[in-house]
């Protein structure tokens, strides 16, 4: 901008000298130079006063607190801080032995439940055959009792014979009812299903899937491309699955929001008149002009995603705004 103003004034002065045929001597040249210096200086002073400038900016990064889904002893932490990772790269491993044992136990229980299901089907078939036999005996006893009633009516048999046939029929009827109840119960147990699967088998299959999921969660992986900014784990430490107690802080590789910090400077340039204004809305900062970058610690709050911040020093100006630079503060932003 400064060079552009100087070249513009030089072209303007040259045109004035040529058009008005002003003689070129020491007085006219000195007047042109001093007038140009005064004019350009006034323009630059007015632009710097009315257009705020800052040499400091604060970056906002969306981060993810890494909390393991399962608890256990950490066996390996292969990740290094501030190293670019791909989605799915291993962050750390938890001892998988308890989860492997849980999977084996659920697999054994599931196999036993499948075997029991086959036994229930065989029991239901046997109960059905027993019911058929009891119904046949009941029908035979009923026929005998009916004949005995006819014979007793004609006086061919005694009353005692009729009573025995009646008792045999009643006993056969009771046996048939009992066999029917047993067959219904066995059939109900054998055909108790959830979406076509036995209820016990379905329950144990769900427990087995949960155990396998816990085993997979013993290896914690990077959620997206990015870097680990804070790592609190070492091999041998116990990682607990507790909310608001992250074991790592993961910084995503995504577009960053920046908010420059403006300081309004009086024409006198005294440091006591430099008062920082509030942060302006997010804007973009040229990273190629960044002289230094500092990533601030992050703060965790309930029901919020932590936001890491950083300071950037701009080298597009020669002056250093260290007098107005304060220590970076930790910032959290509710999402």
C-alpha positions as CSV (number, residue, x, y, z in Angstrom):
1,X,0.0,0.0,0.0
2,X,2.8,2.4,0.9
3,X,4.6,1.8,-2.4
4,X,1.4,2.2,-4.3
5,X,0.8,5.6,-2.8
6,X,4.3,6.7,-3.5
7,X,4.2,5.6,-7.2
8,X,0.8,7.2,-7.6
9,X,2.1,10.6,-6.2
10,X,5.2,10.4,-8.3
11,X,3.1,9.9,-11.5
12,X,0.8,12.8,-10.4
13,X,3.8,15.1,-9.8
14,X,5.4,14.2,-13.1
15,X,2.2,15.0,-14.9
16,X,1.9,18.4,-13.2
17,X,5.4,19.3,-14.1
18,X,4.9,18.4,-17.7
19,X,1.4,20.0,-18.2
20,X,2.1,23.3,-16.4
21,X,5.7,23.4,-17.7
22,X,7.1,24.0,-14.2
23,X,10.9,24.4,-14.3
24,X,12.8,21.6,-12.6
25,X,15.2,23.1,-10.0
26,X,16.1,22.5,-6.4
27,X,13.2,24.6,-5.0
28,X,10.5,22.9,-7.1
29,X,11.9,19.4,-6.5
30,X,12.1,20.1,-2.7
31,X,8.6,21.4,-2.7
32,X,7.3,18.3,-4.5
33,X,9.1,15.9,-2.2
34,X,8.1,17.6,1.0
35,X,4.5,18.0,-0.2
36,X,4.3,14.4,-1.2
37,X,5.8,13.2,2.1
38,X,3.2,15.3,4.0
39,X,0.3,14.1,1.9
40,X,1.2,10.4,2.0
41,X,2.0,10.6,5.7
42,X,-1.4,12.2,6.4
43,X,-3.1,9.5,4.3
44,X,-1.3,6.6,6.1
45,X,-1.9,8.1,9.5
46,X,-5.6,8.5,8.8
47,X,-5.8,5.0,7.4
48,X,-4.0,3.4,10.4
49,X,-6.2,5.4,12.8
50,X,-9.6,4.6,11.1
51,X,-8.8,1.0,10.0
52,X,-7.8,-1.1,12.9
53,X,-4.7,-3.3,12.6
54,X,-3.6,-6.2,14.8
55,X,-0.5,-8.3,14.9
56,X,-2.2,-11.0,17.0
57,X,-5.0,-13.4,16.4
58,X,-6.6,-16.3,18.2
59,X,-7.5,-19.5,16.4
60,X,-10.4,-21.7,17.5
61,X,-10.1,-25.5,17.0
62,X,-13.0,-28.0,17.6
63,X,-11.6,-30.9,19.6
64,X,-12.9,-34.3,20.7
65,X,-12.3,-35.6,24.3
66,X,-11.2,-39.2,23.9
67,X,-13.0,-41.4,26.5
68,X,-12.7,-45.2,26.3
69,X,-16.0,-47.1,26.0
70,X,-14.5,-49.8,28.4
71,X,-12.3,-49.6,31.4
72,X,-9.0,-51.5,31.9
73,X,-5.2,-51.4,32.1
74,X,-3.5,-49.6,29.3
75,X,-1.0,-51.9,27.5
76,X,0.2,-49.7,24.7
77,X,0.2,-46.1,23.7
78,X,1.7,-45.9,20.1
79,X,0.5,-42.4,19.3
80,X,2.8,-39.4,19.5
81,X,1.6,-35.9,20.2
82,X,1.2,-33.4,17.3
83,X,1.7,-36.2,14.8
84,X,-0.8,-36.3,11.9
85,X,-3.0,-39.4,12.1
86,X,-5.5,-40.9,9.7
87,X,-9.0,-42.0,10.7
88,X,-8.8,-45.5,12.3
89,X,-5.2,-45.2,13.5
90,X,-4.6,-46.8,16.9
91,X,-4.5,-44.3,19.8
92,X,-4.0,-46.8,22.6
93,X,-4.8,-50.3,23.6
94,X,-6.4,-51.7,26.8
95,X,-5.7,-55.2,28.1
96,X,-8.1,-57.4,26.1
97,X,-7.8,-60.5,28.3
98,X,-11.0,-59.9,30.4
99,X,-13.0,-59.1,27.3
100,X,-11.7,-62.2,25.4
101,X,-12.7,-64.3,28.4
102,X,-16.2,-62.7,28.4
103,X,-16.6,-63.6,24.7
104,X,-15.6,-67.2,25.3
105,X,-18.0,-67.5,28.2
106,X,-20.9,-66.1,26.1
107,X,-20.0,-68.4,23.1
108,X,-20.1,-71.4,25.5
109,X,-23.5,-70.3,26.9
110,X,-24.9,-69.8,23.4
111,X,-23.8,-73.3,22.3
112,X,-25.5,-74.8,25.4
113,X,-28.7,-72.8,24.7
114,X,-28.7,-74.1,21.1
115,X,-28.3,-77.6,22.4
116,X,-31.1,-77.1,24.9
117,X,-33.3,-75.8,22.0
118,X,-32.8,-79.1,20.2
119,X,-33.7,-81.0,23.4
120,X,-36.9,-79.0,23.8
121,X,-37.9,-79.9,20.3
122,X,-37.3,-83.6,21.0
123,X,-39.3,-83.3,24.3
124,X,-42.2,-81.7,22.5
125,X,-42.3,-84.5,19.9
126,X,-42.2,-87.1,22.7
127,X,-45.0,-85.3,24.6
128,X,-47.1,-85.2,21.4
129,X,-46.7,-89.0,20.9
130,X,-47.7,-89.6,24.5
131,X,-50.8,-87.4,24.1
132,X,-51.8,-89.4,21.0
133,X,-51.4,-92.7,23.0
134,X,-53.5,-91.3,25.9
135,X,-56.2,-90.1,23.5
136,X,-56.3,-93.6,22.0
137,X,-56.6,-95.2,25.5
138,X,-59.4,-92.7,26.4
139,X,-61.3,-93.5,23.2
140,X,-61.1,-97.3,23.9
141,X,-62.2,-96.8,27.5
142,X,-65.1,-94.7,26.3
143,X,-66.3,-97.4,23.9
144,X,-66.1,-100.0,26.6
145,X,-68.1,-97.8,29.0
146,X,-70.8,-97.1,26.3
147,X,-71.2,-100.9,25.7
148,X,-71.4,-101.6,29.4
149,X,-74.2,-99.1,29.8
150,X,-76.2,-100.8,27.1
151,X,-75.6,-104.2,28.5
152,X,-76.5,-103.1,32.0
153,X,-79.7,-101.7,30.7
154,X,-80.7,-105.2,29.4
155,X,-79.5,-106.8,32.6
156,X,-76.6,-108.7,30.9
157,X,-73.9,-107.4,33.3
158,X,-73.9,-106.5,36.9
159,X,-73.7,-103.0,38.4
160,X,-70.2,-103.6,39.6
161,X,-68.9,-104.2,36.1
162,X,-70.5,-101.0,34.9
163,X,-68.8,-99.0,37.7
164,X,-65.4,-100.5,36.9
165,X,-65.8,-99.5,33.2
166,X,-66.9,-96.1,34.2
167,X,-63.8,-95.6,36.5
168,X,-61.5,-96.9,33.8
169,X,-63.0,-94.3,31.4
170,X,-62.6,-91.4,33.9
171,X,-59.0,-92.4,34.6
172,X,-58.2,-92.5,30.9
173,X,-59.9,-89.1,30.4
174,X,-57.7,-87.6,33.2
175,X,-54.6,-89.2,31.7
176,X,-55.4,-87.7,28.3
177,X,-56.0,-84.2,29.8
178,X,-52.6,-84.4,31.7
179,X,-50.8,-85.6,28.5
180,X,-52.4,-82.7,26.6
181,X,-51.2,-80.1,29.1
182,X,-47.7,-81.6,29.0
183,X,-47.6,-81.6,25.2
184,X,-48.8,-77.9,25.1
185,X,-46.2,-76.8,27.6
186,X,-43.4,-78.6,25.8
187,X,-44.6,-77.2,22.5
188,X,-44.7,-73.7,23.9
189,X,-41.2,-73.9,25.2
190,X,-39.9,-75.3,21.9
191,X,-41.6,-72.7,19.8
192,X,-40.9,-69.6,22.0
193,X,-39.1,-67.5,19.5
194,X,-38.1,-63.8,18.9
195,X,-37.9,-63.1,15.2
196,X,-37.6,-66.8,14.4
197,X,-35.0,-67.5,17.1
198,X,-35.5,-69.2,20.5
199,X,-35.7,-66.6,23.3
200,X,-32.8,-67.9,25.2
201,X,-30.7,-68.2,22.1
202,X,-31.6,-64.6,21.1
203,X,-30.7,-63.3,24.6
204,X,-27.4,-65.0,24.7
205,X,-26.6,-63.9,21.1
206,X,-27.2,-60.3,22.1
207,X,-24.9,-60.7,25.1
208,X,-22.3,-62.3,22.9
209,X,-22.5,-59.3,20.5
210,X,-22.1,-56.9,23.4
211,X,-19.0,-58.9,24.6
212,X,-17.5,-58.7,21.1
213,X,-18.2,-55.0,21.0
214,X,-16.4,-54.4,24.3
215,X,-13.5,-56.5,23.0
216,X,-13.3,-54.2,19.9
217,X,-13.5,-51.1,22.1
218,X,-10.4,-52.2,23.9
219,X,-8.5,-50.8,20.9
220,X,-9.2,-47.0,20.7
221,X,-8.8,-45.5,17.3
222,X,-8.7,-42.0,15.9
223,X,-12.2,-40.7,15.0
224,X,-11.1,-38.6,12.0
225,X,-7.9,-37.3,10.5
226,X,-6.1,-35.1,13.0
227,X,-3.6,-35.0,15.8
228,X,-3.5,-35.7,19.5
229,X,-2.9,-32.5,21.4
230,X,-3.0,-33.8,25.0
231,X,-2.1,-37.3,26.0
232,X,-2.5,-38.3,29.7
233,X,-1.9,-42.0,29.2
234,X,1.1,-44.2,29.8
235,X,1.4,-48.0,29.6
236,X,0.3,-49.5,32.9
237,X,-2.2,-46.8,33.8
238,X,-5.9,-47.6,34.3
239,X,-8.2,-46.0,31.8
240,X,-11.7,-45.6,33.2
241,X,-14.8,-45.0,31.1
242,X,-15.9,-41.9,33.0
243,X,-17.7,-38.8,31.5
244,X,-15.8,-35.5,31.6
245,X,-12.5,-37.4,32.3
246,X,-10.9,-37.7,28.9
247,X,-7.6,-39.6,28.6
248,X,-6.7,-37.7,25.4
249,X,-7.7,-34.6,23.5
250,X,-8.0,-35.1,19.7
251,X,-7.7,-32.1,17.3
252,X,-9.5,-32.6,14.0
253,X,-7.9,-31.7,10.7
254,X,-10.5,-29.2,9.5
255,X,-10.9,-25.6,8.7
256,X,-10.0,-23.3,11.6
257,X,-11.8,-20.2,12.7
258,X,-9.7,-17.2,13.7
259,X,-10.6,-14.0,15.6
260,X,-8.0,-11.2,15.5
261,X,-7.5,-9.0,18.5
262,X,-7.6,-5.3,17.7
263,X,-5.9,-2.6,19.7
264,X,-7.0,1.0,19.1
265,X,-3.9,3.2,19.1
266,X,-3.9,7.0,19.6
267,X,-2.0,9.2,17.2
268,X,0.6,9.9,19.9
269,X,1.4,6.2,20.0
270,X,1.6,6.0,23.8
271,X,1.1,2.6,25.1
272,X,-1.3,3.7,27.8
273,X,-3.9,4.6,25.1
274,X,-3.8,1.1,23.6
275,X,-7.1,-0.5,24.6
276,X,-8.0,-3.9,23.2
277,X,-11.4,-4.0,21.6
278,X,-13.7,-7.1,21.7
279,X,-13.0,-9.9,19.3
280,X,-14.5,-9.4,15.8
281,X,-16.5,-12.1,14.0
282,X,-14.5,-15.1,12.7
283,X,-12.4,-14.3,9.7
284,X,-9.5,-15.9,7.8
285,X,-5.8,-15.2,8.5
286,X,-3.0,-15.7,6.0
287,X,-1.0,-18.5,7.5
288,X,2.0,-17.7,5.2
289,X,2.5,-14.5,7.2
290,X,2.5,-16.2,10.5
291,X,5.7,-15.8,12.5
292,X,4.8,-18.0,15.5
293,X,1.9,-20.3,16.5
294,X,1.1,-21.2,20.1
295,X,-1.7,-23.7,21.0
296,X,-3.3,-23.0,24.3
297,X,-4.5,-25.5,26.8
298,X,-8.1,-26.4,26.7
299,X,-10.8,-26.4,29.3
300,X,-13.6,-29.0,29.7
301,X,-17.1,-28.2,30.8
302,X,-20.2,-30.2,31.1
303,X,-22.4,-30.5,28.0
304,X,-19.8,-28.7,25.8
305,X,-17.2,-29.6,23.2
306,X,-13.8,-28.1,24.2
307,X,-12.3,-25.6,21.8
308,X,-8.5,-25.2,21.7
309,X,-7.1,-21.8,21.0
310,X,-3.8,-20.5,19.6
311,X,-2.1,-17.2,19.1
312,X,-0.6,-16.1,15.7
313,X,1.9,-13.3,15.3
314,X,1.7,-11.5,12.0
315,X,5.0,-10.5,10.3
316,X,3.4,-8.4,7.6
317,X,4.3,-5.3,9.6
318,X,7.7,-4.4,10.9
319,X,6.5,-3.3,14.4
320,X,6.0,-5.8,17.2
321,X,2.9,-5.5,19.3
322,X,4.4,-7.3,22.3
323,X,3.4,-4.4,24.6
324,X,-0.3,-5.3,24.0
325,X,0.1,-9.0,24.0
326,X,-1.2,-10.8,27.0
327,X,-1.0,-14.4,28.1
328,X,-3.4,-16.6,26.1
329,X,-6.4,-17.7,28.0
330,X,-8.2,-21.0,27.9
331,X,-11.5,-20.9,26.1
332,X,-14.4,-23.3,25.9
333,X,-17.4,-22.9,23.6
334,X,-20.7,-24.6,23.8
335,X,-21.7,-26.3,20.6
